[in-house]
Amino acid sequence: MRAVFKSMAFIAAVSGVSACAGVDAPSVSTVGMPGALEPIHAAAFTKDAAVFWVSSNGCTRKEDLIPIVSIKGADAVITLRRLDEDTCKEPLVDGVELKWSFEELGLAPGSPVSVNNPYQLPQT
């Protein structure tokens, strides 16, 4: 059983790598965008919302960040930028969840979306 699991894990890993190697991740230039590029812990999308998890020292609010939407081909690319630094002293282990509706982002429900931010694992 252990050998089967290892084989399946290897196949899944190789499949994932080969799929990623042939596809360019959408990215847009961040030159001239306000604020600082925000590393994110995670991002998720529903039919009509974008949800991000970002680091917080205890005071991060939605108003501290701005999602900038760029169109690349037929896809929307969201770049999350931090406008105001979180200077509080009580870091949240899991960060904070911030959500924007597609309406707030100027996107039609179900639009294809990708993220332009680097991923950063939460501090442990």
N, C-alpha and C positions, 0 to 999 in steps of 0.2 A: 504494500500500500504506500509506504514511504517513497519508493522509487517512482511509482506512478505520479504521486504528488509533485516530486521534484521535476519529473519530465514535463508535467503540465505547466508548472511554474516557469520552467525554462522556455517552453514554447510560447507562453503568454508574454514573457519578457522580450523574446526575440521578435515576436509579432508587433509588440508595441514600439520597439526601437525602429523596426523597418518602416512602420507606418509613419512615424514622426520624421524619419530621415528624408522621406520623399515629399513632405509637405512643408512649405514655408509658413511659419506662424505670422499672422498679420501683425504688422507694427507700423506705427506712424511716427513722424518726427515730433518731438516734444519741445523743439525750439520755439521760444516766444510764448509758451503756455504759462499762465500765472501759477504761482506757488511752487511747491517742490513735488517731484514724483514720489508717490506714496507706495512703499512695498506693502503687499497685501498677504494675509494669511490664507484667504480662500475667496472664491467668487462663485456665485450660482445665479442661474437665470431661470425664470418661469416664462410663461407666454407673455406676461406684461410687467415684469419687474426684474431689476438687477439688485443683487444682494452681495455686499462685500464685508469681509471681516478684516479689520485693521488693528494695529497696535494702539494701545491707549495707556496713558499714565494715570487714568482715572477721570479725565475731564473731556475726552474727545466727544464732540457732537457732530451731527450731520452737517451743520453749518460751517464746520472747520475744514471741510473738504469739498471739492467741486469735481463732478464728473464731466469731462470734456469728450463729446462725441464727434468722431471723425468718420467719414464714409470712405471706405477703401473697396473699390469694385462695387459689389452688391451687399457688402457686409458693413455693419457699424462696428467701430473699434472704440471702446471706452478707455480713457486714460484718467485715472483718479489722481487728483492733485491736492496736496494739503496746503491750505491757505494760512491757517493759524496753528502754531505749535502747541502741543499739550504739555504744559509745564507743571502739571500736578505731580505728586510724589507717591502715588499708590497704583503701580502698574497692575493692569488686569491680565491675568494669566492667559485667558483665551481671547484677549482683545475685545473689540466692540463690533456689533453688527450694525451696518448702515444700509438702508434700502432706498432705492429710487424707483418710481414707477416708470414704465416706458413713456407715458405721457409727459412726465417731468423731463425726460431725456430727449423728447421730440421724436420718439420712435413709434412706429406702428406696432401693435401687438403681434407677437410672433416673429419679429425681425431677427435675422441672424446676427449674433453679437459675439465679439471676442474682447479680450482684455489686453491692454498694452503695458500693464504694470508688472514689475518683478514680484515673484512670490518669495515670502520670507516665513519660515516656520516660527511659531510662537516660542518665546523664551521658556525654558524649562528649568 
